Amino acid sequence: MTPGPETKKEKLLSKDYIIIMCSSLCVNIYTYAFIATLPPYMLFITGRAFYAGIITSVYSLTALAVRPAAGVFSDRIGRVKLLISGALICSAAAFGFAFTTSVIMLIVLRMISGIGFGLHSTCGGAAAADVLPKSRLAEGIGYFGLYSTVGQMTAPALALAIVAGGTAADYKNLFFFGFFIAGAGMIFACFLTYERRRRKSEASAAPASSGREKPSGNAGVPAGPLPKTILGFEYAVFKPGVVLLIMFFGIASILSYITVFAELKGFGNSGLYFTFSALGVLFSRLLLGKVVDKRGADVVVIPAAAMLACLISLIPTVNSMTALAALAVPIGISQGALLPTMNQMMFRRCSPQRRGTASGAYYCAVDLGIVIGSPILGAVADAADIRFSFWLSSVWILIALTVYILFCTDKRYSANLSQNKPSSADSET
């Protein structure tokens, strides 16, 4: 796992890497702007909170449903085409929002935008992994995820400012903003050239006598026998995926109930929590990727998961917004350490030709963890007390850590790889 001294000179910031990040930032701003404003918009036009919940759920479920297929197709036909298509679908859905107030049509358009986001986000991570040097994969994936942090910090405030008047015209302006920002993401993706360059390189490198081999143009690696799959996913992504799934049962408590907790405690605006948490994420993403590239994932995942479990268990004990904001920083550091590290682990352990499905597996695990974990923790809060939701979350994260130690460490993976040589997929290790 540790790169030699000569690999430290490999360039990280290529033109294609920057373009992929810009395209992902545009679509992420679109996503967070609509997440913050569509629920109140549905309440505004229907007068019922039920539809505010529906508009959120259909988006998440549609994005989740499309991810496995997005991963498979991106490996077969290329990431760039699907990045362009995903951003285009998001832009078209935003345009449609501006011209209807039909509840059914709004829900359908939200499902369509979920398809676009599922396509774009799944292929974006895989494309970033394609253009990053092997020796700096964790560092590059950590930096790449900053687009999400920036989107979270800026998009909701910007969107809420656009609709501050609360009129139908204000919301129409928001939808046109979404149309243009997602359209910008599509335009950025159109300037990606790495797949075309790799197709030309593979075609020129192929022996003239070998007319049967068709270059894939995606992975930039020689064709060869690939490991077996289940549901399109290589076996190597399942163990880290299970760890992520269990972990997000716990992280769901923060995403879903920290605002409710702050309101019940009378802390006022809980936005401070998310601001300070994002600062923690920013700090860890900038620094810890280099550590993972040099020393492996275990030195980051194990302490970060243990720290996150302890910190979440402390949330019910805080008595002020200041204390909650202070707790948010190390929680953000822990999350910012865990997520890109698990993401790059799945890329490293999967065949380079199947990075699209590895990206799909990563996002499926995250989405499923939230979709399943949130209602379970909500039921616990209703039946007992919201404090027990956070304590249960800590237990889930400790279970995820235990599964990681027992089945997923670098040492165990290397041992399994040496015992199972024919199924070796980690051409990057």
C-alpha positions as CSV (number, residue, x, y, z in Angstrom):
1,M,0.0,0.0,0.0
2,T,2.9,2.4,0.7
3,P,4.1,4.1,-2.5
4,G,7.8,4.3,-3.3
5,P,9.5,7.6,-3.2
6,E,9.3,8.1,-7.0
7,T,5.5,8.0,-6.9
8,K,5.3,11.1,-4.7
9,K,6.0,13.3,-7.8
10,E,2.9,12.1,-9.6
11,K,0.6,15.0,-10.5
12,L,-2.7,15.3,-8.6
13,L,-4.5,18.2,-10.1
14,S,-5.0,17.4,-13.8
15,K,-7.4,19.3,-16.1
16,D,-9.9,16.5,-16.1
17,Y,-9.9,16.1,-12.3
18,I,-10.6,19.9,-11.9
19,I,-13.4,19.7,-14.6
20,I,-15.0,16.6,-12.8
21,M,-14.9,18.5,-9.5
22,C,-16.5,21.6,-11.1
23,S,-19.3,19.6,-12.7
24,S,-20.0,17.7,-9.5
25,L,-20.0,21.0,-7.5
26,C,-22.7,22.5,-9.9
27,V,-24.9,19.4,-9.6
28,N,-24.3,19.3,-5.8
29,I,-25.4,23.0,-5.4
30,Y,-28.5,22.1,-7.4
31,T,-29.2,19.2,-5.1
32,Y,-28.8,21.0,-1.8
33,A,-30.6,24.0,-3.0
34,F,-33.7,21.9,-3.8
35,I,-33.4,19.7,-0.7
36,A,-33.6,22.9,1.4
37,T,-36.5,24.5,-0.5
38,L,-38.8,21.9,-2.1
39,P,-40.4,20.6,1.1
40,P,-41.6,24.2,2.1
41,Y,-42.6,24.7,-1.5
42,M,-44.9,21.6,-1.3
43,L,-46.3,22.8,1.9
44,F,-46.8,26.2,0.3
45,I,-48.9,24.9,-2.6
46,T,-50.7,22.0,-0.9
47,G,-50.9,23.1,2.8
48,R,-50.0,19.5,3.8
49,A,-46.7,18.4,5.4
50,F,-47.2,14.9,4.0
51,Y,-46.3,16.0,0.5
52,A,-43.2,17.8,1.9
53,G,-42.0,14.4,3.1
54,I,-43.0,12.6,-0.1
55,I,-41.0,15.0,-2.3
56,T,-37.8,14.2,-0.2
57,S,-38.4,10.4,-0.1
58,V,-39.0,9.9,-3.8
59,Y,-35.8,11.7,-4.7
60,S,-33.7,9.6,-2.4
61,L,-35.3,6.3,-3.3
62,T,-35.0,7.1,-7.1
63,A,-31.4,8.0,-6.8
64,L,-30.7,4.9,-4.8
65,A,-32.5,2.7,-7.3
66,V,-30.6,4.0,-10.3
67,R,-27.1,3.7,-8.8
68,P,-26.3,0.0,-9.5
69,A,-27.4,0.4,-13.1
70,A,-25.4,3.7,-13.4
71,G,-22.3,1.9,-12.1
72,V,-22.6,-1.0,-14.6
73,F,-23.4,1.2,-17.6
74,S,-20.6,3.7,-16.8
75,D,-18.2,0.8,-16.9
76,R,-19.5,-0.4,-20.2
77,I,-20.2,2.8,-22.2
78,G,-18.1,5.4,-20.3
79,R,-18.4,7.8,-17.4
80,V,-18.5,11.0,-19.5
81,K,-21.7,10.2,-21.4
82,L,-23.5,9.5,-18.2
83,L,-22.1,12.6,-16.4
84,I,-23.4,14.7,-19.2
85,S,-26.8,12.8,-19.2
86,G,-27.2,13.1,-15.4
87,A,-26.6,16.8,-15.4
88,L,-28.9,17.3,-18.4
89,I,-31.7,15.4,-16.7
90,C,-31.4,17.5,-13.5
91,S,-31.4,20.7,-15.6
92,A,-34.5,19.6,-17.5
93,A,-36.4,18.6,-14.3
94,A,-35.6,22.0,-12.8
95,F,-37.0,23.7,-15.9
96,G,-40.2,21.6,-15.7
97,F,-40.7,22.7,-12.0
98,A,-41.1,26.3,-13.2
99,F,-44.1,25.5,-15.3
100,T,-46.4,23.3,-13.2
101,T,-48.0,23.3,-9.8
102,S,-49.6,19.8,-10.2
103,V,-48.6,17.7,-7.2
104,I,-48.4,14.5,-9.3
105,M,-46.2,16.3,-11.9
106,L,-44.0,17.8,-9.2
107,I,-43.4,14.3,-7.7
108,V,-42.7,12.8,-11.2
109,L,-40.2,15.6,-11.9
110,R,-38.5,15.0,-8.5
111,M,-38.2,11.4,-9.4
112,I,-36.6,12.3,-12.7
113,S,-34.2,14.6,-11.0
114,G,-33.3,11.7,-8.6
115,I,-32.4,9.7,-11.7
116,G,-30.2,12.5,-12.9
117,F,-28.5,12.9,-9.6
118,G,-28.0,9.2,-9.2
119,L,-26.3,9.0,-12.6
120,H,-24.1,12.0,-12.1
121,S,-22.9,11.4,-8.5
122,T,-22.2,7.7,-9.1
123,C,-20.1,8.4,-12.3
124,G,-18.4,11.5,-10.8
125,G,-16.6,9.5,-8.1
126,A,-15.6,6.8,-10.6
127,A,-14.3,9.4,-13.1
128,A,-12.3,11.1,-10.4
129,A,-10.7,7.7,-9.5
130,D,-9.9,7.1,-13.2
131,V,-7.8,10.3,-13.5
132,L,-6.1,10.2,-10.1
133,P,-2.6,8.7,-9.8
134,K,-2.6,5.4,-7.9
135,S,-0.2,6.5,-5.2
136,R,-2.4,9.5,-4.3
137,L,-5.9,8.0,-4.7
138,A,-7.0,8.5,-1.0
139,E,-5.7,12.1,-1.0
140,G,-7.4,12.9,-4.3
141,I,-10.7,11.3,-3.3
142,G,-10.5,13.3,-0.1
143,Y,-10.0,16.6,-2.0
144,F,-12.7,15.6,-4.5
145,G,-15.3,15.3,-1.8
146,L,-14.8,18.9,-0.9
147,Y,-17.3,19.8,-3.6
148,S,-20.0,18.3,-1.4
149,T,-18.8,20.2,1.6
150,V,-18.9,23.5,-0.3
151,G,-22.3,22.6,-1.7
152,Q,-23.7,21.9,1.8
153,M,-22.2,25.2,3.2
154,T,-23.5,27.5,0.4
155,A,-26.4,26.1,-1.5
156,P,-29.2,26.0,1.2
157,A,-28.4,29.6,2.3
158,L,-28.4,30.8,-1.3
159,A,-31.6,29.0,-2.2
160,L,-33.4,30.2,0.9
161,A,-32.3,33.8,0.0
162,I,-33.8,33.4,-3.5
163,V,-37.2,32.3,-2.1
164,A,-37.1,34.6,0.9
165,G,-40.3,36.4,-0.3
166,G,-42.2,33.1,-0.2
167,T,-44.1,33.9,-3.5
168,A,-44.7,31.7,-6.5
169,A,-42.4,34.0,-8.5
170,D,-39.6,33.5,-6.0
171,Y,-39.8,29.8,-6.4
172,K,-39.9,30.1,-10.2
173,N,-36.6,32.1,-9.9
174,L,-35.2,29.2,-7.8
175,F,-36.2,26.7,-10.5
176,F,-34.5,28.7,-13.2
177,F,-31.4,28.9,-11.0
178,G,-31.5,25.1,-10.8
179,F,-31.8,24.9,-14.5
180,F,-28.8,27.0,-15.1
181,I,-26.5,25.6,-12.4
182,A,-27.2,22.0,-13.4
183,G,-26.8,23.1,-17.1
184,A,-23.4,24.4,-16.1
185,G,-22.5,21.0,-14.7
186,M,-23.4,19.5,-18.0
187,I,-21.3,22.0,-19.9
188,F,-18.3,21.3,-17.7
189,A,-18.6,17.5,-18.3
190,C,-18.6,18.1,-22.1
191,F,-15.0,19.3,-21.8
192,L,-13.7,16.0,-20.3
193,T,-11.2,14.3,-22.7
194,Y,-9.6,11.5,-20.7
195,E,-11.8,8.7,-22.1
196,R,-11.1,9.8,-25.7
197,R,-7.4,9.9,-25.0
198,R,-7.4,6.5,-23.5
199,R,-9.4,5.0,-26.3
200,K,-6.8,6.3,-28.8
201,S,-4.0,5.1,-26.6
202,E,-5.5,1.6,-26.3
203,A,-6.2,1.4,-30.0
204,S,-2.7,2.4,-31.0
205,A,-1.2,0.0,-28.5
206,A,-3.2,-2.9,-29.6
207,P,-1.4,-5.4,-31.9
208,A,-2.5,-5.0,-35.5
209,S,-3.3,-8.7,-35.7
210,S,-5.7,-8.5,-32.8
211,G,-8.8,-7.2,-34.5
212,R,-11.1,-8.9,-32.1
213,E,-10.3,-6.9,-29.0
214,K,-12.4,-3.8,-28.6
215,P,-11.0,-1.1,-26.3
216,S,-13.4,-0.2,-23.5
217,G,-12.1,3.4,-23.2
218,N,-13.2,3.6,-19.6
219,A,-10.6,2.2,-17.3
220,G,-7.4,2.8,-19.2
221,V,-6.1,-0.6,-18.3
222,P,-5.4,-3.7,-20.4
223,A,-8.3,-6.1,-20.9
224,G,-8.1,-9.4,-19.0
225,P,-10.1,-11.8,-16.9
226,L,-12.1,-10.1,-14.2
227,P,-13.3,-11.4,-10.8
228,K,-16.8,-12.8,-10.5
229,T,-19.7,-10.5,-9.4
230,I,-22.9,-10.6,-7.5
231,L,-25.6,-8.3,-8.8
232,G,-22.9,-6.6,-10.9
233,F,-20.7,-5.9,-7.9
234,E,-17.4,-7.5,-7.3
235,Y,-17.0,-9.5,-4.0
236,A,-14.3,-7.2,-2.8
237,V,-16.7,-4.2,-2.4
238,F,-19.2,-6.1,-0.2
239,K,-17.3,-6.1,3.1
240,P,-16.5,-2.4,3.1
241,G,-20.1,-1.8,1.8
242,V,-21.6,-3.6,4.8
243,V,-19.4,-1.6,7.2
244,L,-20.6,1.6,5.5
245,L,-24.2,0.5,5.6
246,I,-24.1,-0.2,9.4
247,M,-22.1,3.0,10.0
248,F,-24.8,5.1,8.3
249,F,-27.5,3.5,10.5
250,G,-25.8,5.6,13.1
251,I,-24.8,8.7,11.1
252,A,-28.5,8.9,10.1
253,S,-29.2,10.2,13.7
254,I,-27.2,13.3,13.0
255,L,-28.6,13.9,9.6
256,S,-32.2,13.4,10.6
257,Y,-32.5,14.4,14.2
258,I,-29.9,16.9,15.3
259,T,-32.2,19.8,14.3
260,V,-35.1,18.2,16.3
261,F,-32.8,17.8,19.3
262,A,-31.7,21.4,19.1
263,E,-35.3,22.6,19.0
264,L,-36.4,20.3,21.9
265,K,-33.5,21.7,23.9
266,G,-34.4,25.3,23.0
267,F,-31.0,26.0,21.4
268,G,-32.5,28.1,18.6
269,N,-30.9,27.9,15.1
270,S,-29.2,24.6,14.6
271,G,-27.5,25.8,11.5
272,L,-24.4,26.5,13.6
273,Y,-24.0,22.8,14.1
274,F,-23.8,22.1,10.4
275,T,-21.4,25.0,9.7
276,F,-18.9,23.8,12.3
277,S,-19.3,20.2,11.3
278,A,-18.5,21.2,7.7
279,L,-15.4,22.9,8.9
280,G,-14.3,19.7,10.6
281,V,-15.0,17.7,7.4
282,L,-12.9,20.3,5.4
283,F,-10.0,20.0,7.8
284,S,-9.9,16.2,7.7
285,R,-10.3,15.9,4.0
286,L,-7.4,18.2,3.4
287,L,-5.0,16.4,5.6
288,L,-5.9,12.7,6.1
289,G,-5.9,11.4,2.6
290,K,-2.1,11.7,2.5
291,V,-1.9,9.6,5.7
292,V,-4.0,6.8,4.1
293,D,-1.9,6.8,0.9
294,K,1.3,6.3,3.0
295,R,0.1,4.1,5.8
296,G,-3.1,2.4,4.7
297,A,-6.7,2.8,5.7
298,D,-6.6,1.1,9.2
299,V,-4.7,4.0,10.9
300,V,-7.6,6.4,10.0
301,V,-10.7,4.2,10.0
302,I,-10.3,2.5,13.4
303,P,-9.6,5.7,15.5
304,A,-12.1,7.8,13.5
305,A,-14.9,5.3,14.0
306,A,-14.2,4.9,17.7
307,M,-14.1,8.7,18.1
308,L,-17.3,9.2,16.2
309,A,-19.1,6.6,18.4
310,C,-18.0,8.4,21.6
311,L,-18.8,11.9,20.3
312,I,-22.4,10.9,19.2
313,S,-23.0,9.4,22.6
314,L,-22.1,12.8,24.1
315,I,-24.7,14.8,22.1
316,P,-27.6,14.1,24.6
317,T,-25.4,15.6,27.4
318,V,-24.9,19.1,25.8
319,N,-26.9,22.0,27.3
320,S,-26.2,24.8,24.9
321,M,-25.8,25.6,21.2
322,T,-22.2,26.6,21.9
323,A,-21.4,23.2,23.3
324,L,-23.2,21.5,20.4
325,A,-21.3,23.5,17.9
326,A,-18.0,22.7,19.7
327,L,-18.9,19.0,19.5
328,A,-19.7,19.4,15.8
329,V,-16.1,20.1,14.8
330,P,-14.6,16.7,16.0
331,I,-17.7,14.9,14.7
332,G,-17.1,16.5,11.3
333,I,-13.4,15.5,11.4
334,S,-14.4,11.9,12.1
335,Q,-16.9,11.8,9.3
336,G,-14.5,13.5,6.9
337,A,-11.9,10.9,7.7
338,L,-14.2,7.9,7.4
339,L,-16.1,8.5,4.2
340,P,-13.4,9.2,1.6
341,T,-11.2,6.5,3.2
342,M,-13.9,3.9,2.8
343,N,-14.6,5.2,-0.7
344,Q,-11.0,4.9,-1.9
345,M,-10.8,1.5,-0.3
346,M,-13.7,0.2,-2.5
347,F,-12.0,1.7,-5.5
348,R,-8.6,0.1,-4.7
349,R,-10.1,-3.3,-4.0
350,C,-12.3,-3.4,-7.1
351,S,-10.9,-3.9,-10.6
352,P,-10.1,-0.6,-12.3
353,Q,-12.4,-1.6,-15.1
354,R,-15.3,-1.7,-12.6
355,R,-14.8,1.6,-10.8
356,G,-18.3,2.6,-11.8
357,T,-19.9,-0.3,-10.0
358,A,-17.6,0.3,-7.0
359,S,-18.8,3.9,-6.9
360,G,-22.4,2.7,-7.2
361,A,-21.8,0.2,-4.3
362,Y,-20.4,3.1,-2.1
363,Y,-23.4,5.4,-2.7
364,C,-25.9,2.5,-2.3
365,A,-24.5,1.6,1.1
366,V,-24.7,5.2,2.2
367,D,-28.2,5.8,0.9
368,L,-29.5,2.5,2.3
369,G,-28.0,3.2,5.7
370,I,-29.9,6.5,5.8
371,V,-33.1,5.2,4.4
372,I,-33.2,2.3,6.8
373,G,-31.6,3.9,9.8
374,S,-33.6,7.2,10.0
375,P,-37.1,5.6,10.5
376,I,-35.7,3.1,13.1
377,L,-34.1,5.9,15.1
378,G,-37.3,7.9,14.7
379,A,-39.3,5.1,16.1
380,V,-36.9,4.8,19.1
381,A,-37.3,8.6,19.7
382,D,-41.1,8.3,19.6
383,A,-41.1,5.2,21.9
384,A,-38.6,6.3,24.4
385,D,-36.7,9.6,24.1
386,I,-34.6,11.3,21.4
387,R,-31.5,10.8,23.6
388,F,-31.8,7.0,23.0
389,S,-31.6,7.6,19.3
390,F,-28.1,9.0,19.6
391,W,-27.0,6.3,22.0
392,L,-28.3,3.6,19.7
393,S,-26.4,5.4,16.9
394,S,-23.2,5.0,18.9
395,V,-23.8,1.3,19.2
396,W,-24.4,0.9,15.5
397,I,-21.1,2.7,14.8
398,L,-19.2,0.4,17.2
399,I,-20.8,-2.6,15.5
400,A,-19.5,-1.2,12.2
401,L,-16.1,-0.8,13.7
402,T,-16.1,-4.4,15.0
403,V,-17.1,-5.7,11.5
404,Y,-14.3,-3.7,10.0
405,I,-11.7,-5.0,12.4
406,L,-12.9,-8.6,12.0
407,F,-13.3,-8.7,8.2
408,C,-12.0,-5.5,6.4
409,T,-8.6,-4.4,7.6
410,D,-5.8,-4.0,5.1
411,K,-3.9,-6.9,6.8
412,R,-6.9,-9.3,6.4
413,Y,-7.5,-8.1,2.8
414,S,-3.9,-8.7,1.9
415,A,-3.9,-12.2,3.5
416,N,-7.1,-13.1,1.6
417,L,-5.6,-11.8,-1.6
418,S,-2.5,-14.0,-1.2
419,Q,-4.6,-17.1,-0.4
420,N,-6.9,-16.4,-3.4
421,K,-4.6,-15.3,-6.1
422,P,-6.9,-16.1,-9.1
423,S,-9.5,-13.6,-7.8
424,S,-7.1,-10.8,-7.2
425,A,-8.6,-7.6,-8.4
426,D,-6.4,-5.1,-6.6
427,S,-4.1,-4.1,-9.4
428,E,-3.4,-0.8,-7.6
429,T,-2.0,-2.2,-4.4
